[in-house]
Amino acid sequence: MSVVESTEPAGAKDRASARLNMLVAITVAILATFMGICKVKDDNIVQSMQQAQANKIDHWAFYQARNIREEIAKSSVVQIRLAMIGRRAEERTAYEEALRSYESIALEQARKKDELKQQADQDQKDYDAANFRDDQFDLSDALIAIAIALLAVTALTHQRWLYFAALIPTGAGVVMGLSGLLEWSFHPTGLIKLLS
């Protein structure tokens, strides 16, 4: 009788460990799937950030080119006005025509320069908006990685309390991942600054 009594608690303990390991395995599988989904979205966001950054650099480069063209046109206007001084009326006609042309070029370059500045500013806003979401996914990855590490230790030690401790970073990681996926405005800025 004593042999039967001593094996029953061990069998119950084995079943409890098996249930805990099964719970850990299911949780890890769900978290890995969720991380995979978030990773795809995060990679797409990173690509859009890179595109916004490239667009901003291109727009500022074109802005500088337009600025140079505008300054050259303005300089030409000054030179033509100075050259017109003391000219006869029939000579002034050709100068006035060139003057109008360069004034028009200067105005056109100024207008196009302003458009490029607006585009570059919008590119920065697009980058910042994407970076906001990228931060959410980065934090989600980190929290879920911590949770998976705790779950691995849980599987090794069979400490039930550790499983429940792992649910804290699990929940926080899922919330951050959903924030990125569903474009929620939740963003722990202080924590992100600390980790940046």
KAPE-V410994 format. One record per residue. PHI is phi in whole degrees, -180 to 180 (* if undefined). Layout:
# KAPE-V410994
phi=<PHI:PHI>
This chain:
# KAPE-V410994
phi=<*:-67:-67:-66:-65:-74:-84:-65:-64:-65:-65:-65:-66:-64:-66:-64:-65:-64:-64:-64:-63:-64:-62:-62:-62:-64:-62:-63:-62:-65:-64:-64:-64:-63:-61:-62:-63:-63:-64:-60:-65:-62:-62:-65:-66:-61:-63:-69:-65:-63:-66:-63:-65:-64:-62:-62:-62:-62:-65:-69:-65:-65:-58:-63:-63:-64:-62:-64:-61:-63:-66:-65:-64:-64:-64:-65:-60:-62:-63:-66:-63:-67:-70:-74:-61:80:-85:-73:-58:-69:-77:-65:-59:-66:-66:-64:-64:-65:-61:-61:-62:-73:-64:-64:-62:-62:-65:-63:-66:-64:-64:-66:-63:-63:-62:-66:-63:-63:-65:-65:-65:-67:-60:-66:-64:-63:-63:-63:-65:-68:-65:-57:-72:-61:-60:-62:-68:-62:-67:-60:-58:-64:-66:-70:-63:-62:-62:-65:-63:-65:-67:-64:-65:-61:-64:-78:-95:59:-92:-60:-62:-68:-61:-69:-65:-67:-70:-67:-66:-61:-62:-65:-66:-67:-62:-66:-64:-66:-61:-71:-67:-99:58:-75:-87:-66:-155:-75:-57:-61:-68:-64:-63:-63:-87:-82>
